[in-house]
Amino acid sequence: MSKADSVRAIRWEADQLLLLDQRRLPQEELILRLGDYREVVAAIRNMAVRGAPAIGVTAAYAMALAAREAAPYPDWRERLRGGAEQIKAARPTAVNLAWAVDRQWTLAEQMGAGADVATTLLQAAHDLLEDDIAANRQMGAFGASLMPDGGVLTHCNTGSLATGGFGTALGVIRAAVAAGKALRVYADETRPWLQGARLTAWELQKDGIPFSLNVDGAAAALMQQGLIQAVIVGADRIAANGDAANKIGTYALAVLAHYHGIPFYVAAPLSTVDFAMAHGAGIVIEERPPEEVTHCAGLAVAPAGVQVRNPAFDVTPAALISAIITERGVARPSFAASLRELRGA
Ligand SMILES: CSC[C@@H](O)[C@@H](O)C(=O)COP(=O)(O)O
């Protein structure tokens, strides 16, 4: 496989959706071949594919598969609507999922009798994948100059694996390195799924970008030691006022960055902004199974029967965010007006 900035974790081949199984990385590059939208729903739910933009693109392909199944029947619209509801329910927090399903549904609804809904939705999914990569490259172009010569802390995985390709926050880091910035990445391991240790480290190593991996709890000490000059993360849903939901632990980093006077950046496409949601308090936070916390690689690390809280995301208040980097430019506080302007409303 080539450098990780061009890794394609989501592909369409021989009438099937191919997903690089992110649960198996970095040990194994296993490709899942899915021909039924229900299998795709399971892959989103069980984290074989994850990351907000990647989930959105995958959901668009799931809609194409559902359309292919429904198309021969006179009641294809009802069948497709049933599929759309299942796909939408796979995970609740990343707005890109519902956004992609709604886009595909609207397209299908507009089609007249005899139209080839399956082919149309498949082409729309291909377009969404290419648009996502283009958006990431644009974010990189807008965000590179914000990156310092120095330490950049990031959380979770926001790279090629979390998107159609290239990445959001990791895309900005890639673009900054390509532009000659002498930066070093500090990657949080990101408990409990270890997206930082397993996925971000895999991508950075493939690209030859200088980095080190740290446990999540080390972030404060790294900042105290003067090693971090900026924090950059992705987002799963950004409210209209700029409050941003992202992987659990992100809010803690924003508080720490504020205390240490370090800029805190969010990089996300405009499809991650939920303009219908006024504040972050309305964002539904996914609560995942307790075993993700009580077990590590199948081994129990906590006494049996303990009570667990396992929120997968938290919400960083807009007041702690220095800038939101999008494919149309950089939004600055106050974000409500700045984001609306970028959207073009
Ligand atoms: C470009 S990805 C942005 C976010 O989706 C990412 O930071 C994140 O929180 C992913 O969570 P995950 O639970 O791995 O899907």
PDBQT file of the ligand as one rigid body, heavy atoms in Angstrom, charges set to zero:
ROOT
HETATM    1  C1  LIG A 401     -12.269  13.206  10.643  1.00  0.00    +0.000 C 
HETATM    2  S1  LIG A 401     -12.862  12.314  11.916  1.00  0.00    +0.000 SA
HETATM    3  C2  LIG A 401     -13.544  13.376  13.144  1.00  0.00    +0.000 C 
HETATM    4  C3  LIG A 401     -14.165  12.586  14.214  1.00  0.00    +0.000 C 
HETATM    5  O1  LIG A 401     -15.092  11.711  13.650  1.00  0.00    +0.000 OA
HETATM    6  C4  LIG A 401     -13.124  11.826  15.041  1.00  0.00    +0.000 C 
HETATM    7  O2  LIG A 401     -12.311  12.757  15.696  1.00  0.00    +0.000 OA
HETATM    8  C5  LIG A 401     -13.822  10.932  16.019  1.00  0.00    +0.000 C 
HETATM    9  O3  LIG A 401     -14.164  11.342  17.103  1.00  0.00    +0.000 OA
HETATM   10  C6  LIG A 401     -14.130   9.565  15.567  1.00  0.00    +0.000 C 
HETATM   11  O4  LIG A 401     -14.795   8.790  16.534  1.00  0.00    +0.000 OA
HETATM   12  P1  LIG A 401     -15.077   7.256  16.237  1.00  0.00    +0.000 P 
HETATM   13  O5  LIG A 401     -15.783   6.768  17.455  1.00  0.00    +0.000 OA
HETATM   14  O6  LIG A 401     -13.751   6.618  16.000  1.00  0.00    +0.000 OA
HETATM   15  O7  LIG A 401     -15.968   7.216  15.009  1.00  0.00    +0.000 OA
ENDROOT
TORSDOF 0
